[in-house]
């Protein structure tokens, strides 16, 4: 022990900085880097519906109709990039092709209409989307934001 050289301050600092960097690098490498397409693919069941009015008259019946249509409906996003929406009664409510552009889910129905859903959150068990809606009614234009929550089914 008497003949052993003492660590220099530089060596101590290398060790002090090197260990946390090593732990950080291992953490980054082990982080789940799942492909977003893989995360959204599957069958999702409607769990929550929120409508925020931006313009026009608040039409409770229209909002309740949308809510009833979404809750317990099944959205299936297939790996083949096709989708189906089945309403709570088991009736086909939409189908077409889907794509992902970053965190934007784009659904193109068979009539060529595209709807863009901003993915606010997606995990292995939950997905939350937000999209803008606008329609003309006898009482004037109504527009707002719909926030949909899905659970993996």
NORKA-V333333 format. One record per residue. N is the residue number from 1. RES is the residue in one letter. D_LAST is the distance of its C-alpha to the last C-alpha in whole Angstrom. Layout:
n=N res=RES d_last=D_LAST
n=N res=RES d_last=D_LAST
//
This chain:
n=1 res=X d_last=65
n=2 res=X d_last=68
n=3 res=X d_last=68
n=4 res=X d_last=64
n=5 res=X d_last=64
n=6 res=X d_last=62
n=7 res=X d_last=59
n=8 res=X d_last=59
n=9 res=X d_last=58
n=10 res=X d_last=56
n=11 res=X d_last=55
n=12 res=X d_last=53
n=13 res=X d_last=52
n=14 res=X d_last=50
n=15 res=X d_last=49
n=16 res=X d_last=47
n=17 res=X d_last=46
n=18 res=X d_last=45
n=19 res=X d_last=43
n=20 res=X d_last=40
n=21 res=X d_last=40
n=22 res=X d_last=39
n=23 res=X d_last=36
n=24 res=X d_last=35
n=25 res=X d_last=35
n=26 res=X d_last=33
n=27 res=X d_last=30
n=28 res=X d_last=30
n=29 res=X d_last=30
n=30 res=X d_last=27
n=31 res=X d_last=25
n=32 res=X d_last=22
n=33 res=X d_last=22
n=34 res=X d_last=19
n=35 res=X d_last=20
n=36 res=X d_last=18
n=37 res=X d_last=17
n=38 res=X d_last=15
n=39 res=X d_last=13
n=40 res=X d_last=12
n=41 res=X d_last=11
n=42 res=X d_last=8
n=43 res=X d_last=5
n=44 res=X d_last=5
n=45 res=X d_last=6
n=46 res=X d_last=9
n=47 res=X d_last=10
n=48 res=X d_last=14
n=49 res=X d_last=17
n=50 res=X d_last=20
n=51 res=X d_last=23
n=52 res=X d_last=26
n=53 res=X d_last=29
n=54 res=X d_last=32
n=55 res=X d_last=34
n=56 res=X d_last=35
n=57 res=X d_last=35
n=58 res=X d_last=32
n=59 res=X d_last=31
n=60 res=X d_last=29
n=61 res=X d_last=28
n=62 res=X d_last=26
n=63 res=X d_last=24
n=64 res=X d_last=23
n=65 res=X d_last=22
n=66 res=X d_last=20
n=67 res=X d_last=18
n=68 res=X d_last=18
n=69 res=X d_last=17
n=70 res=X d_last=14
n=71 res=X d_last=13
n=72 res=X d_last=10
n=73 res=X d_last=10
n=74 res=X d_last=8
n=75 res=X d_last=9
n=76 res=X d_last=9
n=77 res=X d_last=12
n=78 res=X d_last=13
n=79 res=X d_last=16
n=80 res=X d_last=18
n=81 res=X d_last=18
n=82 res=X d_last=17
n=83 res=X d_last=15
n=84 res=X d_last=14
n=85 res=X d_last=13
n=86 res=X d_last=13
n=87 res=X d_last=14
n=88 res=X d_last=13
n=89 res=X d_last=16
n=90 res=X d_last=15
n=91 res=X d_last=17
n=92 res=X d_last=17
n=93 res=X d_last=17
n=94 res=X d_last=18
n=95 res=X d_last=18
n=96 res=X d_last=20
n=97 res=X d_last=20
n=98 res=X d_last=19
n=99 res=X d_last=20
n=100 res=X d_last=20
n=101 res=X d_last=24
n=102 res=X d_last=23
n=103 res=X d_last=21
n=104 res=X d_last=21
n=105 res=X d_last=19
n=106 res=X d_last=21
n=107 res=X d_last=20
n=108 res=X d_last=22
n=109 res=X d_last=22
n=110 res=X d_last=24
n=111 res=X d_last=27
n=112 res=X d_last=27
n=113 res=X d_last=26
n=114 res=X d_last=25
n=115 res=X d_last=22
n=116 res=X d_last=22
n=117 res=X d_last=19
n=118 res=X d_last=21
n=119 res=X d_last=18
n=120 res=X d_last=19
n=121 res=X d_last=17
n=122 res=X d_last=14
n=123 res=X d_last=13
n=124 res=X d_last=11
n=125 res=X d_last=8
n=126 res=X d_last=10
n=127 res=X d_last=11
n=128 res=X d_last=14
n=129 res=X d_last=16
n=130 res=X d_last=20
n=131 res=X d_last=22
n=132 res=X d_last=25
n=133 res=X d_last=26
n=134 res=X d_last=29
n=135 res=X d_last=31
n=136 res=X d_last=34
n=137 res=X d_last=35
n=138 res=X d_last=38
n=139 res=X d_last=38
n=140 res=X d_last=38
n=141 res=X d_last=35
n=142 res=X d_last=32
n=143 res=X d_last=30
n=144 res=X d_last=28
n=145 res=X d_last=25
n=146 res=X d_last=21
n=147 res=X d_last=19
n=148 res=X d_last=15
n=149 res=X d_last=12
n=150 res=X d_last=9
n=151 res=X d_last=6
n=152 res=X d_last=4
n=153 res=X d_last=0
//
